Amino acid sequence: MKFIKDIFIKPSILLFIFLAIALLVIFSSYYELQQSKDEMLHLMSEEAHSLLQSIIVSSEEVLYASDEVETEIQNRLLNNANSIKIFYNQGRIDNKILNQIAIQNRINRIHIFKNNGIKIFTSHPMDEHEQISTKLVKENLKPIFNDYVDTLIVGFKNARKEEGMRYVVAVASKNNDAIVLNLDAAELLAFKKRIGFGVLIKRLTENRDVNYAILENNNGILAASGNIDGIELLKNISSSQWAKSDSTYQWRIAQNSNGEVLEALHPFVLEGRLIGFYRIGLNLEPLEVINKRLQRRIIISGIILFVFGFMMITLLFVRQNLDLVKKQYQKIETYSKKLIGSVSDAIVVINNSNSIIEINKSAELLFESSKQIIMGKELKELFGKDCSINFNENNIQQIECEIKNKNKELLISKSNFMDENGNENTVLIIKDLTELKKLERQISRNEQMNAMGQLASGVAHEIRNPLNSIATIVQQLDKDFEPINDKDEFHSLAKIVSKEVQRMNRTIENFLRFSRPEPILKNKFQLKDLLTTIEEQFAPLLKEKGIKFSLKENWDGIVNWDKNQIKQVLINLITNSIESIKDSGQIDLIIAKIDKNVEIKLCDTGEGIPKENLQKIFNLYFTSKAKGTGIGLSIIQRIVNEHDGIVTVDSSQEKGTSFTISIPINI
């Protein structure tokens, strides 16, 4: 709690949070404004695109309508010309008839020219005696006179003597003479003007949002409407100024005399031919109005967000600090639990009432019981009544006790601590030294055996030769010499000496066999085959003694050992077990694989070994049997040791003896 209090009273931290909130609000407001502006520009560009597409479609309709009208006029003039051609070819044409045809069909002029350019008939009385320039006629009607075409569309042409425009067509008659008709084009031009590009552009700028509209090509502006003051020509505008929406449509922010406008550009293409480019400028005033309205909303929202954010961040800050402290506490607690749970030593926590309040996983394994069962018990219930714990000045004690019928050697250290309620609790850290002690004793026995082997080898060599001499001399004296008195006693003593020498010699042989064991002859074999052979070998004797034998094979594989020597080990152990059972009993031979080792465990229900003798049974010549030599277990120890293995014993005079041998599968 002091940590949280310290944070709240620091003004620098509060100032930092305040500035962070302010910057966040400003940035979010600016970002929102820019986003809104970009979205509005995008909408306006889409609107401009739609307007341009509409005006292009309308322009196409205008051009198509104008062409249809012009085509209709062409067809009417050509029909009249072909009718006149028939009369002319029949020789039935004169000026009067042409005049009637012109009046009836509202044709301005009808002229017929010889192929030499001389006018021979006309529909206009005033032109009857007027001759048009032969050179000009020949030049204009050359395609007909030279028989290149039979129909010639001259199109719009200025009137020669009057104001206005005429629409002219000509057809060829007999002898390549030319019949020429012209029509007053004022109505046609007026119609085109009524439906032309200028009208479309003017109507478009009647929309107050459209500042101007222009149709422009490479030669300049073809049509325009609206405020085009200060507008640049397309050829002066860099391509980099345009923002492309697709391959044809482009837009940009441009300047004219009224200020900024959104200008859009779209090519006008008709039947694959580029007519020009349509440009329209949209007023940005609506955008400014919307932007100002958005600015006001964003400012108000920003203030609300700022106040709300400041409050929320303050509350969140308090909550996060509380959560942080809680998480740190949970982290430390979890770490402590994991640390306690993962250590290999058993940990037991007891309160001031000597009741257990906490243990770890290693303690469950040591006492072979679950945490639920152990919790709440007193300490003496775990170690048993015969085990007393008395700590020295360093609060460390090494004890031997029995847990679940297993002898254990434990090292216990003690420490005290106060809990949150001020109660004193005790922590016991228990290290299981049983296996370590077994290994130490194994190493010690190996060292003793090596030393005794060397001693045996030296003593045997020193005694063997004198003994052989004594045996020879005694035998020779007993054979060649006979005293006068006490003959029988002499021969009896000689035989006794001879027998004792033989006994001593056998002892020396055992010394030599122990000090110079047979070399290990490794070979791979099925362990089951060896065990089956041993079981069959002892079956008659076990039956005779009334002893039950159980072989439990939890692993059956191939080992790389000296088969004969391992067989000797098992025979010696089983023999010892049989001899330790006075009446009926039980012998169990259990095989298991632990990591890379094979564990062979022989358990019997015999008399057991006194506790004081457990540390001596592997010593050379130690035996508790009347007829024992005391060398069998030493040889077992030697063989197992040379197989890189370990042999241990656990025995109780009430429950029997258990020998455990652990040897690598491949030595």
C-alpha positions as CSV (number, residue, x, y, z in Angstrom):
1,M,0.0,0.0,0.0
2,K,2.9,2.4,0.7
3,F,4.0,1.9,-2.9
4,I,0.6,3.0,-4.3
5,K,0.6,6.0,-1.9
6,D,4.0,7.1,-3.1
7,I,2.8,7.1,-6.7
8,F,-0.2,9.2,-6.1
9,I,1.7,12.0,-4.4
10,K,4.1,12.4,-7.3
11,P,3.0,15.4,-9.4
12,S,5.3,14.5,-12.2
13,I,3.5,11.3,-12.8
14,L,0.1,13.0,-12.7
15,L,1.3,15.7,-15.1
16,F,2.6,13.0,-17.5
17,I,-0.7,11.2,-17.5
18,F,-2.5,14.6,-18.1
19,L,-0.3,15.5,-21.0
20,A,-0.7,12.0,-22.5
21,I,-4.5,12.3,-22.3
22,A,-4.3,15.8,-23.9
23,L,-2.1,14.6,-26.7
24,L,-4.3,11.7,-27.3
25,V,-7.4,13.9,-27.5
26,I,-5.7,16.4,-29.8
27,F,-4.3,13.7,-32.1
28,S,-7.6,11.8,-32.2
29,S,-9.5,15.1,-33.0
30,Y,-7.0,16.1,-35.7
31,Y,-7.1,12.6,-37.2
32,E,-10.9,12.6,-37.1
33,L,-11.0,16.0,-38.9
34,Q,-8.5,14.9,-41.5
35,Q,-10.5,11.7,-42.1
36,S,-13.7,13.6,-42.4
37,K,-12.1,16.0,-44.9
38,D,-10.6,13.2,-46.9
39,E,-14.0,11.4,-46.9
40,M,-15.8,14.6,-48.1
41,L,-13.2,15.2,-50.8
42,H,-13.7,11.6,-51.9
43,L,-17.5,12.0,-52.0
44,M,-17.1,15.3,-53.9
45,S,-14.7,13.6,-56.4
46,E,-17.3,10.8,-56.8
47,E,-20.0,13.4,-57.4
48,A,-17.8,15.2,-60.0
49,H,-17.1,11.9,-61.7
50,S,-20.9,11.2,-61.9
51,L,-21.5,14.8,-63.3
52,L,-18.8,14.3,-65.9
53,Q,-20.1,10.9,-67.0
54,S,-23.6,12.4,-67.2
55,I,-22.5,15.3,-69.4
56,I,-20.4,13.0,-71.6
57,V,-23.5,10.8,-72.1
58,S,-25.6,13.9,-72.9
59,S,-22.9,15.1,-75.3
60,E,-22.9,11.9,-77.1
61,E,-26.7,12.1,-77.4
62,V,-26.4,15.6,-78.8
63,L,-23.9,14.6,-81.4
64,Y,-25.9,11.6,-82.4
65,A,-29.1,13.8,-82.7
66,S,-27.4,16.5,-84.7
67,D,-25.9,13.9,-87.0
68,E,-29.4,12.3,-87.5
69,V,-30.9,15.7,-88.4
70,E,-28.1,16.5,-90.8
71,T,-28.4,13.0,-92.3
72,E,-32.2,13.5,-92.8
73,I,-31.6,16.8,-94.6
74,Q,-29.0,15.2,-96.8
75,N,-31.4,12.4,-97.7
76,R,-34.2,14.9,-98.5
77,L,-31.9,17.0,-100.7
78,L,-30.5,13.9,-102.4
79,N,-34.0,12.5,-103.1
80,N,-35.0,15.8,-104.7
81,A,-31.7,15.8,-106.7
82,N,-32.3,12.3,-108.0
83,S,-35.9,13.2,-109.0
84,I,-34.6,16.2,-110.9
85,K,-31.9,13.9,-112.4
86,I,-34.6,11.8,-114.0
87,F,-36.4,14.7,-115.6
88,Y,-33.1,16.1,-116.8
89,N,-32.0,12.9,-118.4
90,Q,-35.4,12.8,-120.2
91,G,-35.0,16.4,-121.4
92,R,-37.9,17.7,-119.5
93,I,-36.2,20.2,-117.3
94,D,-36.3,24.0,-117.5
95,N,-36.0,26.9,-115.1
96,K,-39.7,27.1,-114.4
97,I,-39.9,23.4,-113.3
98,L,-36.8,23.8,-111.1
99,N,-38.4,26.9,-109.5
100,Q,-41.6,25.0,-108.8
101,I,-39.6,22.1,-107.3
102,A,-37.6,24.5,-105.1
103,I,-40.7,26.3,-103.8
104,Q,-42.6,23.0,-103.1
105,N,-39.6,21.4,-101.2
106,R,-38.3,24.6,-99.5
107,I,-35.0,24.4,-101.3
108,N,-33.0,27.6,-101.5
109,R,-31.3,27.1,-104.9
110,I,-31.2,24.4,-107.6
111,H,-28.5,24.7,-110.3
112,I,-27.6,22.4,-113.2
113,F,-24.0,22.7,-114.6
114,K,-22.6,21.2,-117.8
115,N,-19.4,19.2,-117.3
116,N,-17.4,22.2,-118.5
117,G,-18.6,24.3,-115.5
118,I,-21.2,26.4,-117.3
119,K,-24.6,26.8,-115.6
120,I,-27.5,25.8,-117.9
121,F,-30.5,25.8,-115.6
122,T,-31.4,27.5,-112.3
123,S,-34.4,27.6,-110.0
124,H,-33.9,31.3,-109.1
125,P,-35.1,33.7,-111.7
126,M,-32.6,36.4,-110.6
127,D,-29.8,33.9,-111.3
128,E,-31.0,33.0,-114.8
129,H,-28.6,35.1,-116.7
130,E,-25.9,35.2,-114.0
131,Q,-22.8,33.1,-114.7
132,I,-20.8,31.7,-111.8
133,S,-17.1,31.5,-112.2
134,T,-16.4,28.5,-114.4
135,K,-13.1,27.9,-112.6
136,L,-14.7,27.9,-109.2
137,V,-17.5,25.5,-110.4
138,K,-14.9,23.1,-111.9
139,E,-12.9,23.2,-108.7
140,N,-15.9,22.5,-106.4
141,L,-17.6,19.9,-108.7
142,K,-14.4,18.2,-110.0
143,P,-15.2,14.8,-108.5
144,I,-18.5,14.7,-110.5
145,F,-17.1,16.2,-113.7
146,N,-14.2,13.7,-113.7
147,D,-16.6,10.8,-113.0
148,Y,-15.0,10.1,-109.6
149,V,-18.3,10.1,-107.7
150,D,-22.0,10.3,-108.6
151,T,-23.0,12.0,-105.3
152,L,-21.1,14.8,-103.6
153,I,-21.9,16.1,-100.1
154,V,-20.4,19.6,-99.9
155,G,-22.0,20.4,-96.5
156,F,-22.1,23.8,-94.8
157,K,-20.9,26.6,-96.9
158,N,-21.2,30.4,-96.7
159,A,-23.8,32.0,-99.0
160,R,-22.2,33.7,-102.0
161,K,-24.4,36.8,-102.3
162,E,-26.4,36.7,-99.0
163,E,-25.7,36.4,-95.4
164,G,-25.9,33.0,-93.7
165,M,-24.9,29.5,-94.3
166,R,-26.1,27.0,-96.9
167,Y,-26.1,23.2,-96.9
168,V,-25.0,21.9,-100.3
169,V,-25.3,18.5,-102.1
170,A,-24.7,17.5,-105.8
171,V,-25.4,14.5,-107.9
172,A,-24.1,13.5,-111.4
173,S,-26.5,13.3,-114.4
174,K,-25.9,12.3,-118.0
175,N,-22.6,13.2,-119.5
176,N,-21.3,13.9,-116.0
177,D,-23.3,17.1,-115.7
178,A,-23.9,18.2,-112.1
179,I,-27.2,18.9,-110.4
180,V,-26.5,21.1,-107.3
181,L,-29.0,21.8,-104.5
182,N,-28.5,24.1,-101.5
183,L,-30.6,24.6,-98.4
184,D,-30.7,27.5,-96.0
185,A,-28.8,26.1,-93.0
186,A,-30.1,28.6,-90.5
187,E,-32.6,26.3,-88.9
188,L,-30.2,23.4,-88.8
189,L,-27.5,25.6,-87.2
190,A,-30.1,27.0,-84.8
191,F,-31.1,23.5,-83.8
192,K,-27.5,22.4,-83.3
193,K,-27.0,25.5,-81.2
194,R,-30.1,24.7,-79.1
195,I,-28.9,21.2,-78.3
196,G,-25.1,21.8,-78.4
197,F,-22.2,21.6,-75.9
198,G,-22.6,25.2,-74.8
199,V,-26.1,24.6,-73.7
200,L,-25.2,21.5,-71.8
201,I,-22.3,23.3,-70.1
202,K,-24.4,26.3,-69.3
203,R,-27.1,24.2,-67.7
204,L,-24.5,22.3,-65.7
205,T,-23.2,25.6,-64.2
206,E,-26.7,26.6,-63.2
207,N,-26.1,24.2,-60.2
208,R,-24.7,26.5,-57.5
209,D,-22.3,23.8,-56.4
210,V,-20.6,23.8,-59.9
211,N,-18.3,26.8,-60.2
212,Y,-17.4,26.3,-63.9
213,A,-17.5,23.7,-66.7
214,I,-15.1,23.6,-69.7
215,L,-14.8,21.5,-72.9
216,E,-11.2,21.8,-74.0
217,N,-8.9,20.2,-76.6
218,N,-5.3,20.7,-77.6
219,N,-6.2,23.8,-79.5
220,G,-7.8,25.5,-76.6
221,I,-11.3,25.9,-75.0
222,L,-14.1,24.8,-77.2
223,A,-16.9,25.7,-74.8
224,A,-17.1,27.0,-71.3
225,S,-19.5,28.4,-68.7
226,G,-19.2,29.8,-65.2
227,N,-16.3,31.5,-63.5
228,I,-13.2,30.5,-65.5
229,D,-11.1,33.5,-64.5
230,G,-7.6,32.4,-63.5
231,I,-8.2,28.9,-64.9
232,E,-5.0,27.3,-66.4
233,L,-5.1,25.6,-69.7
234,L,-4.5,21.8,-69.6
235,K,-1.2,22.1,-71.4
236,N,0.1,24.2,-68.6
237,I,-0.9,21.8,-65.8
238,S,1.6,19.2,-64.6
239,S,0.4,15.6,-64.5
240,S,1.7,15.3,-61.0
241,Q,-1.0,17.8,-59.8
242,W,-3.8,15.3,-60.5
243,A,-5.0,12.6,-58.2
244,K,-6.0,9.6,-60.3
245,S,-9.2,7.7,-59.5
246,D,-9.0,5.4,-62.5
247,S,-7.3,5.3,-65.9
248,T,-9.5,8.1,-67.3
249,Y,-10.9,10.2,-64.4
250,Q,-8.6,12.6,-62.5
251,W,-9.2,15.3,-59.9
252,R,-7.3,18.0,-58.0
253,I,-7.7,21.0,-55.8
254,A,-7.3,24.1,-58.1
255,Q,-7.5,27.9,-57.8
256,N,-9.7,30.4,-59.6
257,S,-10.8,34.0,-58.8
258,N,-13.3,32.7,-56.2
259,G,-10.7,30.6,-54.3
260,E,-10.2,26.9,-54.1
261,V,-12.3,24.4,-56.1
262,L,-12.3,20.7,-56.6
263,E,-11.5,20.3,-60.4
264,A,-12.3,17.1,-62.1
265,L,-11.1,16.0,-65.6
266,H,-12.5,13.4,-68.0
267,P,-11.7,12.8,-71.7
268,F,-14.7,13.0,-74.1
269,V,-14.2,10.2,-76.7
270,L,-16.8,9.4,-79.3
271,E,-16.5,6.2,-81.4
272,G,-12.8,6.0,-80.7
273,R,-12.1,9.6,-81.5
274,L,-10.9,12.1,-78.8
275,I,-13.2,15.1,-79.0
276,G,-11.7,16.9,-76.0
277,F,-11.6,17.0,-72.2
278,Y,-14.4,18.0,-70.0
279,R,-13.3,20.0,-66.8
280,I,-15.7,21.0,-64.0
281,G,-14.9,22.8,-60.8
282,L,-17.0,22.2,-57.7
283,N,-17.3,24.8,-55.0
284,L,-15.6,23.7,-51.7
285,E,-17.9,25.9,-49.6
286,P,-20.1,23.0,-48.5
287,L,-17.0,21.1,-47.5
288,E,-15.9,24.1,-45.4
289,V,-19.3,24.3,-43.8
290,I,-19.2,20.7,-43.0
291,N,-15.7,20.9,-41.7
292,K,-16.5,23.8,-39.4
293,R,-19.5,21.8,-38.1
294,L,-17.3,18.8,-37.6
295,Q,-14.7,20.9,-35.8
296,R,-17.2,22.1,-33.3
297,R,-18.4,18.6,-32.7
298,I,-14.9,17.3,-32.4
299,I,-14.0,20.1,-30.0
300,I,-17.0,19.3,-27.8
301,S,-16.4,15.6,-28.1
302,G,-12.7,16.1,-27.3
303,I,-13.5,18.0,-24.2
304,I,-15.9,15.3,-23.1
305,L,-13.4,12.6,-24.0
306,F,-10.7,14.5,-22.2
307,V,-12.6,14.7,-19.0
308,F,-13.9,11.2,-19.2
309,G,-10.5,9.9,-20.3
310,F,-8.8,11.7,-17.4
311,M,-11.2,10.2,-14.9
312,M,-11.1,6.7,-16.5
313,I,-7.3,6.7,-16.7
314,T,-7.1,7.8,-13.1
315,L,-9.4,5.0,-12.0
316,L,-7.6,2.6,-14.3
317,F,-4.3,3.7,-13.0
318,V,-5.4,3.0,-9.4
319,R,-6.9,-0.3,-10.4
320,Q,-3.8,-1.3,-12.4
321,N,-1.5,-0.5,-9.5
322,L,-3.7,-2.6,-7.2
323,D,-3.7,-5.4,-9.8
324,L,0.0,-5.0,-10.1
325,V,0.6,-5.4,-6.4
326,K,-1.8,-8.3,-6.4
327,K,-0.1,-10.0,-9.4
328,Q,3.3,-9.4,-7.9
329,Y,2.1,-11.0,-4.7
330,Q,0.6,-13.9,-6.6
331,K,3.7,-14.2,-8.7
332,I,5.9,-14.4,-5.6
333,E,3.5,-16.8,-4.0
334,T,3.3,-19.0,-7.2
335,Y,7.1,-18.8,-7.6
336,S,7.5,-19.8,-3.9
337,K,5.1,-22.7,-4.3
338,K,6.8,-23.8,-7.6
339,L,10.2,-23.5,-6.0
340,I,9.1,-25.5,-2.9
341,G,7.3,-28.0,-5.1
342,S,10.3,-28.5,-7.5
343,V,13.1,-29.0,-4.9
344,S,14.3,-32.5,-4.4
345,D,14.4,-32.2,-0.6
346,A,11.3,-32.7,1.4
347,I,9.9,-29.6,3.1
348,V,7.5,-29.8,6.0
349,V,6.0,-26.7,7.7
350,I,4.6,-27.1,11.2
351,N,2.8,-24.6,13.4
352,N,3.4,-23.9,17.1
353,S,1.0,-26.8,18.0
354,N,3.4,-29.1,16.2
355,S,0.8,-29.9,13.5
356,I,1.7,-30.1,9.9
357,I,0.3,-27.2,7.8
358,E,2.2,-27.5,4.5
359,I,4.3,-30.0,2.6
360,N,5.8,-30.2,-0.9
361,K,5.7,-33.0,-3.5
362,S,9.1,-34.4,-2.4
363,A,7.7,-34.8,1.2
364,E,4.8,-36.8,-0.3
365,L,7.2,-39.1,-2.0
366,L,9.4,-39.5,1.0
367,F,6.6,-40.4,3.4
368,E,4.7,-42.3,0.6
369,S,1.5,-40.6,1.4
370,S,-0.7,-37.8,-0.1
371,K,-0.8,-34.3,1.1
372,Q,-4.5,-34.6,2.1
373,I,-3.6,-37.4,4.5
374,I,-0.5,-35.8,6.0
375,M,-1.9,-32.3,6.6
376,G,-2.9,-31.8,10.2
377,K,-0.9,-34.7,11.6
378,E,1.8,-34.3,14.2
379,L,5.4,-34.7,13.2
380,K,6.0,-37.9,15.3
381,E,3.3,-39.7,13.3
382,L,5.4,-39.4,10.2
383,F,8.7,-40.6,11.7
384,G,7.3,-43.1,14.1
385,K,7.5,-43.3,17.9
386,D,11.0,-44.9,17.9
387,C,12.5,-42.0,16.1
388,S,13.4,-38.9,18.1
389,I,14.4,-35.6,16.7
390,N,16.7,-33.4,18.8
391,F,18.4,-30.5,17.0
392,N,21.8,-29.3,17.9
393,E,23.0,-25.7,18.1
394,N,23.0,-25.4,14.3
395,N,19.4,-26.8,14.1
396,I,20.7,-29.7,12.0
397,Q,20.3,-33.4,12.9
398,Q,21.0,-36.7,11.1
399,I,18.7,-39.5,12.1
400,E,17.9,-43.1,11.2
401,C,14.2,-44.1,11.1
402,E,11.8,-46.5,9.5
403,I,9.2,-45.1,7.1
404,K,6.6,-47.5,5.6
405,N,8.8,-50.4,6.7
406,K,11.8,-49.0,5.0
407,N,15.0,-47.9,6.8
408,K,15.8,-44.3,6.0
409,E,18.8,-42.1,6.9
410,L,17.7,-38.5,6.9
411,L,19.4,-35.1,7.4
412,I,17.0,-32.5,8.9
413,S,17.5,-28.8,9.1
414,K,15.2,-26.4,11.0
415,S,14.3,-22.7,10.7
416,N,11.5,-20.5,12.1
417,F,9.4,-17.7,10.6
418,M,6.5,-15.5,11.6
419,D,3.3,-15.7,9.6
420,E,1.0,-12.7,8.9
421,N,-0.9,-13.3,12.2
422,G,2.3,-13.2,14.2
423,N,2.4,-16.9,14.9
424,E,5.7,-18.7,14.9
425,N,6.0,-21.6,12.4
426,T,8.8,-24.0,11.8
427,V,10.2,-25.2,8.4
428,L,11.9,-28.6,8.3
429,I,14.0,-29.3,5.2
430,I,14.6,-33.1,5.1
431,K,17.2,-34.6,2.8
432,D,17.1,-38.3,2.2
433,L,20.6,-39.6,2.5
434,T,19.7,-43.3,2.3
435,E,20.9,-43.9,-1.2
436,L,23.9,-41.7,-0.7
437,K,24.9,-43.6,2.4
438,K,24.4,-46.9,0.5
439,L,26.7,-45.6,-2.2
440,E,29.2,-44.4,0.4
441,R,29.2,-47.8,2.0
442,Q,29.5,-49.5,-1.4
443,I,32.6,-47.4,-2.2
444,S,34.0,-48.1,1.3
445,R,33.4,-51.8,0.8
446,N,35.1,-51.7,-2.6
447,E,38.1,-49.9,-1.1
448,Q,38.2,-52.4,1.8
449,M,37.9,-55.3,-0.7
450,N,40.7,-53.9,-2.8
451,A,42.9,-53.5,0.2
452,M,42.0,-56.9,1.6
453,G,42.6,-58.4,-1.9
454,Q,46.0,-57.0,-2.1
455,L,46.7,-58.1,1.5
456,A,45.3,-61.6,0.8
457,S,47.4,-61.9,-2.3
458,G,50.6,-60.9,-0.4
459,V,49.9,-63.1,2.6
460,A,49.0,-66.1,0.4
461,H,52.3,-65.9,-1.4
462,E,54.3,-65.5,1.8
463,I,52.5,-68.4,3.6
464,R,51.8,-70.8,0.8
465,N,55.4,-72.0,0.2
466,P,56.3,-72.6,3.9
467,L,53.0,-74.5,4.3
468,N,53.9,-76.7,1.4
469,S,57.3,-77.4,2.9
470,I,55.7,-78.2,6.3
471,A,53.2,-80.5,4.7
472,T,55.9,-82.3,2.8
473,I,58.2,-82.7,5.9
474,V,55.3,-83.9,8.1
475,Q,54.3,-86.5,5.6
476,Q,57.9,-87.6,5.2
477,L,58.4,-87.8,9.0
478,D,55.2,-89.7,9.4
479,K,56.3,-92.2,6.8
480,D,60.1,-92.6,7.5
481,F,60.4,-92.0,11.2
482,E,58.8,-93.8,14.1
483,P,59.7,-93.0,17.8
484,I,60.3,-95.8,20.3
485,N,57.7,-94.5,22.7
486,D,54.3,-93.1,22.0
487,K,54.2,-94.3,18.4
488,D,50.4,-93.9,18.0
489,E,50.4,-90.5,19.4
490,F,53.2,-89.4,17.0
491,H,51.3,-90.7,14.0
492,S,48.1,-89.1,15.2
493,L,49.8,-85.7,15.7
494,A,51.4,-85.9,12.3
495,K,48.0,-86.5,10.7
496,I,46.5,-83.6,12.6
497,V,49.4,-81.3,11.4
498,S,48.8,-82.5,7.8
499,K,45.1,-81.8,8.0
500,E,45.6,-78.4,9.4
501,V,48.1,-77.6,6.7
502,Q,45.5,-78.6,4.1
503,R,42.9,-76.5,5.8
504,M,45.2,-73.5,5.8
505,N,46.0,-74.2,2.2
506,R,42.3,-74.1,1.3
507,T,42.0,-70.8,3.1
508,I,44.9,-69.4,1.1
509,E,43.2,-70.7,-2.1
510,N,40.1,-68.6,-1.1
511,F,42.4,-65.6,-0.5
512,L,43.9,-66.0,-3.9
513,R,40.5,-66.5,-5.6
514,F,39.2,-63.3,-3.9
515,S,42.3,-61.3,-4.7
516,R,42.6,-62.5,-8.3
517,P,38.9,-62.9,-9.5
518,E,38.2,-64.4,-12.9
519,P,38.1,-61.8,-15.7
520,I,34.6,-60.6,-16.9
521,L,33.6,-62.5,-20.1
522,K,30.8,-60.3,-21.5
523,N,28.2,-61.9,-23.8
524,K,24.7,-61.0,-24.7
525,F,21.9,-63.2,-23.5
526,Q,18.2,-63.3,-22.6
527,L,17.9,-62.6,-18.9
528,K,14.7,-64.7,-18.8
529,D,16.7,-67.8,-19.8
530,L,19.1,-67.4,-16.9
531,L,16.3,-66.8,-14.4
532,T,14.4,-69.8,-15.7
533,T,17.5,-72.0,-15.4
534,I,18.0,-70.9,-11.8
535,E,14.4,-71.4,-10.9
536,E,14.5,-75.0,-12.3
537,Q,17.8,-75.7,-10.5
538,F,16.4,-74.7,-7.0
539,A,12.9,-76.2,-7.5
540,P,13.6,-79.6,-5.8
541,L,15.3,-78.0,-2.8
542,L,12.6,-75.4,-2.4
543,K,9.9,-78.0,-2.6
544,E,11.7,-80.1,0.0
545,K,12.0,-77.1,2.4
546,G,8.4,-76.0,1.8
547,I,9.5,-72.6,0.5
548,K,7.4,-70.8,-2.0
549,F,9.4,-69.1,-4.8
550,S,8.0,-66.3,-6.9
551,L,9.6,-64.9,-10.1
552,K,8.2,-61.5,-11.1
553,E,9.6,-60.3,-14.4
554,N,8.6,-56.6,-15.0
555,W,11.2,-56.5,-17.8
556,D,12.5,-59.1,-20.1
557,G,15.3,-58.1,-22.4
558,I,18.8,-58.8,-23.5
559,V,21.8,-57.9,-21.3
560,N,25.5,-57.8,-21.9
561,W,27.0,-59.4,-18.8
562,D,29.2,-62.3,-17.7
563,K,26.4,-64.9,-17.5
564,N,28.3,-67.4,-15.4
565,Q,29.4,-64.9,-12.7
566,I,25.9,-63.3,-12.5
567,K,24.5,-66.8,-12.2
568,Q,26.9,-67.5,-9.3
569,V,25.7,-64.2,-7.6
570,L,22.1,-65.3,-7.8
571,I,22.8,-68.8,-6.6
572,N,24.7,-67.5,-3.6
573,L,21.9,-65.1,-2.7
574,I,19.1,-67.7,-3.1
575,T,21.2,-70.2,-1.1
576,N,21.6,-67.7,1.7
577,S,17.8,-67.0,1.6
578,I,17.0,-70.7,1.8
579,E,19.4,-71.2,4.7
580,S,17.9,-68.2,6.6
581,I,14.3,-69.7,6.4
582,K,13.9,-72.3,9.2
583,D,10.4,-73.4,8.4
584,S,8.2,-72.7,5.4
585,G,8.6,-69.2,4.0
586,Q,8.6,-67.1,0.8
587,I,11.3,-66.0,-1.6
588,D,10.6,-63.3,-4.2
589,L,12.9,-62.6,-7.2
590,I,11.8,-59.3,-8.8
591,I,13.3,-58.0,-12.1
592,A,12.7,-54.4,-13.3
593,K,14.2,-51.9,-15.6
594,I,15.0,-48.4,-14.2
595,D,16.5,-46.0,-16.7
596,K,19.5,-47.8,-18.3
597,N,19.9,-50.3,-15.4
598,V,18.4,-53.6,-14.5
599,E,17.3,-53.9,-10.9
600,I,17.4,-57.5,-9.4
601,K,15.7,-57.7,-6.0
602,L,15.7,-60.8,-3.9
603,C,13.4,-60.7,-0.8
604,D,12.9,-63.5,1.7
605,T,11.0,-64.0,4.9
606,G,13.9,-65.5,6.8
607,E,15.4,-64.6,10.2
608,G,16.9,-61.4,9.0
609,I,20.2,-59.8,9.8
610,P,20.8,-58.0,13.1
611,K,21.1,-54.3,12.7
612,E,24.6,-54.2,14.1
613,N,25.8,-56.7,11.4
614,L,24.3,-55.0,8.4
615,Q,27.4,-52.9,7.8
616,K,29.7,-56.0,8.2
617,I,28.1,-58.7,6.0
618,F,30.1,-57.8,2.9
619,N,33.4,-57.9,4.9
620,L,35.7,-60.7,4.0
621,Y,35.4,-63.7,6.4
622,F,32.6,-62.2,8.3
623,T,29.9,-64.8,8.9
624,S,27.2,-65.5,11.5
625,K,26.8,-69.1,10.3
626,A,28.5,-72.0,12.2
627,K,29.8,-73.5,9.0
628,G,30.1,-70.4,6.9
629,T,33.3,-69.2,5.3
630,G,32.4,-65.5,5.2
631,I,33.6,-65.1,1.6
632,G,30.3,-65.6,-0.4
633,L,28.9,-62.0,0.0
634,S,32.4,-60.6,-0.6
635,I,32.6,-62.4,-3.9
636,I,29.1,-61.2,-4.7
637,Q,30.2,-57.6,-4.0
638,R,33.3,-58.1,-6.1
639,I,31.3,-59.5,-9.1
640,V,28.7,-56.8,-9.0
641,N,31.3,-54.1,-8.6
642,E,33.2,-55.4,-11.7
643,H,29.9,-55.2,-13.6
644,D,29.8,-51.4,-12.7
645,G,26.8,-52.2,-10.4
646,I,25.8,-51.6,-6.8
647,V,24.5,-54.1,-4.3
648,T,22.6,-53.0,-1.2
649,V,20.8,-54.8,1.7
650,D,17.8,-54.0,3.8
651,S,16.9,-56.4,6.6
652,S,14.8,-56.7,9.7
653,Q,14.9,-59.6,12.1
654,E,11.1,-59.6,12.2
655,K,10.4,-59.3,8.4
656,G,13.3,-60.8,6.5
657,T,16.0,-59.6,4.2
658,S,16.0,-57.9,0.8
659,F,19.1,-57.7,-1.4
660,T,19.0,-55.2,-4.3
661,I,21.4,-55.3,-7.2
662,S,21.5,-52.6,-9.9
663,I,23.6,-53.2,-13.0
664,P,23.7,-51.4,-16.4
665,I,22.1,-53.3,-19.2
666,N,25.3,-52.9,-21.3
667,I,28.6,-52.8,-19.3
